[in-house]
C-alpha cells in the first residue's frame, strides 16, 4: 500500500491590493505519475473537526491558489487521487488572512 506524504507550504499574497489569495504548495514523493489532487477548505481554525468542502478537484500540479478568500481564518487539506481511489488527508494548514496594510503619510507645513 502506498501512502500519501504531502507537505503543505503556505504563502498569503495580495493581488493588486484589491483581493486576497492563499497559495498552497505540496510535496508528494510517494504516488505514481498521473496522480491528481483534491484541495479542501474549511472556514475557521483547524482545531476540532472542521467541515471541509472541496474547492478544487483533479488538480494535476502540486500547487493551488485560492483567490476566493476574504479576511478570516481558513483550514486547508489536500488528498491524492489515483485510479479513482482517494487517499487520507494531508496535514492541515491554518492561514489567517488579515486586512490589507494601511499606508500612512503626513504633510508637515
C-alpha positions as CSV (number, residue, x, y, z in Angstrom):
1,X,0.0,0.0,0.0
2,X,1.3,3.4,-0.9
3,X,0.9,6.3,1.5
4,X,0.5,9.9,0.6
5,X,3.1,12.2,2.0
6,X,2.1,15.8,1.4
7,X,3.8,18.8,2.9
8,X,1.8,21.9,2.6
9,X,3.7,25.2,2.3
10,X,1.7,28.3,2.7
11,X,2.0,31.8,1.3
12,X,-0.5,34.6,1.6
13,X,-0.3,37.0,-1.3
14,X,-2.0,40.2,-2.3
15,X,-3.3,40.7,-5.8
16,X,-3.2,44.4,-6.8
17,X,-4.4,45.3,-3.3
18,X,-8.0,44.5,-4.2
19,X,-8.3,40.9,-3.2
20,X,-6.7,38.3,-1.0
21,X,-5.4,34.9,-2.0
22,X,-3.9,31.9,-0.4
23,X,-1.3,29.8,-2.4
24,X,-0.8,26.2,-1.3
25,X,2.2,24.1,-2.4
26,X,2.7,20.5,-1.5
27,X,5.3,17.7,-2.0
28,X,4.3,14.2,-2.9
29,X,7.2,11.7,-3.3
30,X,5.2,8.5,-2.9
31,X,2.5,8.4,-5.5
32,X,2.9,7.4,-9.2
33,X,2.7,9.7,-12.2
34,X,-0.9,10.5,-13.1
35,X,-1.9,11.2,-9.5
36,X,-4.2,14.2,-9.2
37,X,-5.2,16.2,-6.0
38,X,-8.3,17.5,-4.3
39,X,-8.0,20.7,-2.4
40,X,-10.4,21.1,0.5
41,X,-11.1,24.1,2.7
42,X,-13.0,24.8,5.9
43,X,-13.7,28.2,7.4
44,X,-12.2,28.8,10.8
45,X,-9.3,27.1,12.6
46,X,-8.1,23.5,12.1
47,X,-8.9,22.5,15.7
48,X,-11.8,20.2,16.4
49,X,-13.5,18.7,13.4
50,X,-13.6,21.3,10.6
51,X,-16.3,20.9,7.9
52,X,-14.3,20.7,4.7
53,X,-15.6,21.5,1.2
54,X,-13.8,20.5,-1.9
55,X,-12.8,23.7,-3.7
56,X,-10.7,22.1,-6.5
57,X,-10.6,18.6,-7.8
58,X,-8.4,16.8,-10.3
59,X,-5.6,19.3,-9.8
60,X,-2.7,17.9,-11.8
61,X,0.1,20.1,-10.4
62,X,1.3,20.4,-6.8
63,X,0.2,24.0,-6.2
64,X,-3.1,25.7,-6.0
65,X,-4.1,29.4,-5.4
66,X,-7.4,30.1,-3.7
67,X,-8.5,33.6,-4.8
68,X,-11.9,33.4,-3.2
69,X,-10.8,34.2,0.4
70,X,-11.7,37.2,2.5
71,X,-10.3,38.4,5.8
72,X,-10.6,35.5,8.3
73,X,-9.3,32.0,9.3
74,X,-9.2,29.1,7.0
75,X,-8.1,25.4,7.2
76,X,-6.8,23.5,4.2
77,X,-6.1,19.9,3.4
78,X,-5.2,18.0,0.2
79,X,-5.9,14.5,-0.8
80,X,-4.3,12.4,-3.6
81,X,-6.4,10.5,-6.1
82,X,-5.1,7.7,-8.3
83,X,-7.2,5.1,-10.1
84,X,-10.4,6.7,-8.6
85,X,-9.2,6.0,-5.1
86,X,-8.7,9.0,-2.7
87,X,-6.1,9.0,-0.1
88,X,-6.4,10.0,3.5
89,X,-6.0,13.8,4.0
90,X,-2.6,15.5,4.3
91,X,-1.6,17.5,7.3
92,X,-3.6,20.7,7.6
93,X,-2.5,24.4,7.4
94,X,-4.4,27.3,9.0
95,X,-3.6,30.6,7.4
96,X,-5.0,33.8,8.8
97,X,-5.9,36.3,6.1
98,X,-5.7,39.8,7.6
99,X,-6.8,43.1,6.3
100,X,-4.6,45.0,3.9
101,X,-1.9,47.2,5.3
102,X,-2.9,50.9,5.6
103,X,-0.5,53.4,4.1
104,X,0.1,56.4,6.3
105,X,1.6,59.6,5.2
106,X,1.9,63.0,6.8
107,X,2.3,66.5,5.5
108,X,4.3,68.9,7.6
109,X,3.8,72.6,7.0
